[in-house]
Amino acid sequence: MGILNEMFGDGESLSEIKEGDLLAAGDYVSEKEIMLSGYKEFRKRYIMKNLILRLFIVAVATASAVFMTVTSPADDKMIPVFCVVLCVFIAVYFISQNVQNKKKYMASLDGLSGIPYHVEIYTDKIKISDMSPVEETAEEVKEENETEISPEEEIPQEEENPTTVIHLDSQIVDLLEKENIFILVVRKAYLFIVPKSAFSQEDTQKVREKLSNIMGIRYKKYI
């Protein structure tokens, strides 16, 4: 109860917590082209910036090691040379890891295409439900697939399908708006792509106005 009191205040129970206002709700089917465009934007805004920063740091370290190698006495070059080799190894690792992650995502696109989803956008959270047919006897599988991202205390769900809940008040969550999609980014590592075609233009405008005010700089518009 200590954790609950700290999060929600004294005397409040989960059933008494007021849910955020519903801004938009709709259904969509995942499409390879949409997911690819969202991933490219995510990669551009997060992955490549991070990679460039890492490689810049490695380049500075490499230049320093090379300078030490050149200026060190002939019998004292082992450590600087080792540093140069290590820097090169780290740079290759960063680049290869980036390439492998991209290949894994590209390979998964076909399997992720064609899945029906229901999405609800609130002022404090976004709920994405997988609407694929679920067997009535698969309750344990449903519970294992149901995830929630921050806060750690689980809010009871009534959905019968696997549901992901992303809390927008968490500082690890960003929301990117492109011309035809919303991109949810969690911990700068995980992304959820929601096409705007799931909503009416009025609901999309409502989402933009409300969430840009609530999330501040974590709401990024690229239109």
N, C-alpha and C positions, 0 to 999 in steps of 0.2 A: 504493500500500500504506500510505502514511502516514495517509491518511484512515481506512482500515479498521482499522489498529492503534489509532488514537485512539478509534474507536467501539467496537471489540470486544476490544481487548487484543492483545498481541504473540502472534504464532504462530497465531492463529485464522484460519480461512478461512470463507467463507460457508456451506459445507456442514457446518461444525462448530458453527455457532451453534444453540443450543437454542431451539426454538420454544416460545412460551408455551403454557400448559395450555389445552386446549379446554374451554370452559364450556358452550356451547350451539351447536347447528347446526340449520338448518331451511330450508324453502322457503316462498316466498310470492309472490303476484301483486300488483303495485302497483295500488292503487285510488285513484280521484280523491278520495273522501271522506277517506281516511286521509292522503293527501298534503296535502290542504287543512287538516286539523286540525293536522298537524305544522307546516305553514308558519305558521299563525296563532299557534301557541305560540312559534315561532322569532321571528316578527315582534314579538310582544309582549315577549319577554325581551331581544332584542338590537336589532332595527331601531328600534323606537319609543323605547327608552331613549336610543339614540345620537342619534336625531333631536331628541328633547326637549333633550338636552344641547347640541347644536349651536345650536338655536333660542334657548336661554337665553343662550348666549354672544353670539349676534347681537343679541338684545334688549338686553343690557347695552351692547354697542358702539353700538347705535342710540340708546339713551337718552343716552349720553355725547356722541354727535355732535349730537343735538338740543340738549342743554344748551350745547354749544360754539356752535351756531348762534344760540341766543337771546342769549348773553352776548357774542358777538363784535361788534366795531364793524360798522357798516353796510357799509363798504367792504372788509371782511375776512371775508366769509361764504362765499366760494367753496369753500374746502377743507372746512369743516364740512358744507355742503350736499352736496358730492360724497360725503362719508363716509356721510351718511344714505341717499342714493340707492344707494350701493354695498351698504350693509347690507341694504336692502330687496331688492336684486337677489339677494344671496347667500341670503337667507331663502326667496325664491321658488324659487331653484335647488334648494335642499335639499329643499323640499316636492315640487316637480315630479319630481325624480329619484326620490324615494321612491315616488311614485304610478306612475311609469313602470316601475320595477322590479317593483312589485306586479302591474301589468297584464301584463308579460312572463311572469311566473311563472304567472298565472292562465291565460294563453293557451296555455302549454305543458302544462297538466295533461292535456288530452285525449290528446296525443301520448305522454305518459309513462305513461298508464294501460294496464293489461293486460299489462305486461312481467313475465315470470317471473324470479325471482331465487333464488339460493341464498346463504345468509348463514352465516358461522361467526364466533362470538365467542370470542376467546382472552383470556388475562389481559394480553396486551400489544398486541393488535391486533384489528381487525374486518375480515373479508374479505367483500366483496359481489360476487357473480358474476352477470352477465347471462346467463340460461339460454335466451335466444332462439335458435332454430335458426341455426347458423353454417355456411356453406358450407366444405367442406374446402379449397378453393383460396383462401380469404380469409385466409391467414396474415398478410399485411402489414396488412390492416385490423385484425385482432385485436391485433397488436402496437401499432398506433397508438392503439387504444382502451384499452389496459391502462395504468392509472395507479397511482401509489403516492404517498402523502402522508407525507413525513418518516419516517425519515431518507432522504436523497437516494440512497444506495446501494440498488440494486434487489436484492431477494431473489428468487432464481429461482422461477418459477411453473410448475406443471405443468398448470394448468387450460387447457382448450381454449377457454373462453369469456372475453370481456373481464372483467377482474377489477379492482376497486378495493380497495386495502389502506390502511386508516386506522390509523396507529400511535398507540395510546393513551398512550404515554409522552411524546408531544409536548405541550408546554404550549399549543399553539394549538388543541388538540382538547378539546371539552367533550362530555359525554354527558348528555342530559336524559331522564328517565323520566317518562312520563305513564301514565295508567291503562291504555291499550291500545297504546302505541307507545314505542319508543326513538327519540330524535332525536340524531343525531351532528352536531355543529356544528364546522366547521373555519374557523379565522381569523375567526370571528364573521361569516362571509359565505357559506359554503357549508354545505348541510345534506343529510343522508341520513336517510330515515325508514324504520324497520324495525318492522313490526307485531309485537306480542307473540304473535299467533296462530301465528307461525312456530315457536314453542318450547313445550315443556311447562311447566306451572307450576313444577315442580321446577327446570328449567333457568333459568327466569326469576328464581327466587329465588336461585339460585347466582350468576347474573350480577350481581344487585343486591348481594349480600353481598361478593363478591370485588372487583368494580370500584369500589364505593363506598369500600372500604379502599385500593385501589391508586391511584385517581385523586384522592381527597380532595375538595376543594371543586369540582373540575372535574366531579364527578358530582353532578347536581342532580335531586332527586326532587320531582315536583309531582303527588302523588296525593291 
